[in-house]
Amino acid sequence: MGFVPSIPIAFVMAVINMVCWGSWANTMKGCKGWRFEAYYWDYAVGIFVFALIFALTLGMIPSRSTPCNFFEVLAGASPSAYGWALFSGVMWNIGNVMLVAAIVLAGYSVAFPIGIGISLVLGCLLAHATNPSATDNPVFLFAGLALITCAIILNSLAYRARELKKKNKTAEFKRGILLSAICGLAISMQAFPFNYSFEAGFDGYAASVFMTLGALICTVPLVWGIMKRPLIPRQKSIGFEEYSRAKLGWHGWAILGGLIWSTGTVFNLVVANSPKFSVAIAYTLGQCAPVIAAIWGIFVWKEFRNSPKRSYGCLGLMFILFIVGILLVACAIG
């Protein structure tokens, strides 16, 4: 079943997963002037290709407990393992695209707490409910989940306090709220299918390959449809001329975004299938990504320069709750 980490290494991989999921969107800053729909084609190819590379390298290392490599895992898995992983990728991809549109329409401070908040809470509950015995100490898991959710809300309040002009409740704003809710519901369906995929014979590497394949397949009708009928009002429909006009560096940034997200996802699923961990624990840790994104915003992009004191107060408390929440989730590991 490929490289299986020890508990300390698995926890480090979970932290790397969190950092990757909170960092990939920075690559879009290198493609300013390029529509997100065009960026997404390279990004979707990137997440699949790099998941496959991980499977053909680390996934080929037999473990002591299960001396099977990637191809042997695929041969021994039942059809349901493939189906659940593909389903996860489709649902995640729908949610991810909805989130980006929601941020444009309603702003980060509205889209993130609704979208990621719903996906974090509902996704963790579904992942635990479909395999409750996998988490040794669920009380710590849910206590950590509550604090991490509060940290995400404080993160959004910090962004809201930074804004000098608040958005009116226009039709665009209401559409942003709707897309945020759709995002949360869709991404919450990302984690629990892996309880069934693992039971049906997949390991973390096989699961990541077919999850990203599902996302890639879903990208074709989803993004093509959005190119023709944009989710954001007043945006013009575009064709592949928008993709072809990109500079070489823009393609590189998009592929790098795919590499970063794919690395986080492979690590997440390898950890989720590791001894003493569970899908619920790995998913909860990975969904701390908005706090990582806030760190980028504070220290690299200087998004809070000249912001009111309220913003800094929210950010300080956010980091405290985030750290304590992570420690509590760590205590859920048997």
Secondary structure, 3 states (H helix, E strand, C coil): CCCCCCHHHHHHHHHHHHHHHCCHHHHHHHHCCCCHHHHHHHHHHHHHHHHHHHHHHHHHCCCCCCCCCHHHHHHHCCHHHHHHHHHHHHHHHHHHHHHHHHHHHHCHHHHHHHHHHHHHHHHHHHHHHCCHHHCCCHHHHHHHHHHHHHHHHHHHHHHHHHCCCCCCCCHHHHHHHHHHHHHHHHHCCCCCHHHHHHHCCCCHHHHHHHHHHHHHHHHHHHHHHHHHCCCCCCCCCCCHHHHHCCCHHHHHHHHHHHHHHHHHHHHHHHHHCCCCCCHHHHHHHHCCHHHHHHHHHHHHCCCCCCCCHHHHHHHHHHHHHHHHHHHHHHHCCC
